[in-house]
């Protein structure tokens, strides 16, 4: 993944073979991924939380419509409706 901090190594907090959440060890930086067409694809955040988390937040309805499992949903930050698109 371009820009991934190689110094720290990777920590995978969730992976079921289709959905994953991974981050850099020793940091609070995480990314969410979906396995599409034979490769892992980063899921872009849909907004920014009111607390200004740099990682952003996700539209929970959209993720569920795409088939995201509950275990994955518990590991990502879901946007409040007012935070989507910010």
N, C-alpha and C positions, 0 to 999 in steps of 0.2 A: 504494500500500500504506500503510494508516494507520500512523503512527509511523516511517516510513522517514526516515532523516536526509537531508534535501534539501540541506543545506550541502555535503556531501562528494561528491555524485553517486553514480552506480551503476556497479559493475564486474560484468560477467557472466563467470563462469569456465567455465560450461558451459550450453549450450542446444541441444537437438535438435528443438525445436518441441513436445515433449511433457513433457520433464523439464528443469529448470533449477536452477542454483545461482548466486545473485547476492549481492552485498554492497555495503557502503558503501566507497567509495574511501578509502584512508588508514587503514582500521581492520581489525580481524580479525573483524568482525561479518559473518556470512553467513546466508542463509536458503535453504531448499530449496523448490522449487515443482513442481507437476504441473498440466498443462493439462487441465481438466475442464469439460465442458459449455460450451465457448467462453470460458473465462476461466482465468487463472492463480490457483491456489489454494495457499496456504502449506501445507507438510507439517509437521505438529507433531512435535517430537521425541518419542521413546518412552521416554527416560530421561536420566539424567545420568551422565557418566563418573566414574570414581573420582578423576580429577584435578579434578573440579568445573567442567569447561568450562561457561560460561554458556549456550552455544548448545545444549547437549544432544547426544544421540546418537540414532541410528535403529536400529530392528530390521531388520537386513539381510535376514532371511528374508522378512519382510513386504513390504519394498520389492521384492525380486526376484519375489515372487508377484504383485505389481501390475504387473510388466513393466519395472522400472527397468533401464536398460542399464548395462553394466559401466563405461563412461566416467563416468556419473553417480555410480555407487557409489564410484568412486575419489576423488570430491570431497567426499563426506559422511563424517562420523564414525559408524562402525557400533558399536553397543553390544556389550559383552561380555554374555553371558546374565545375569550378576548385576547389571548396570546397568539393565536394562529395568524400567521402573516406579518407578525411584528419583526 
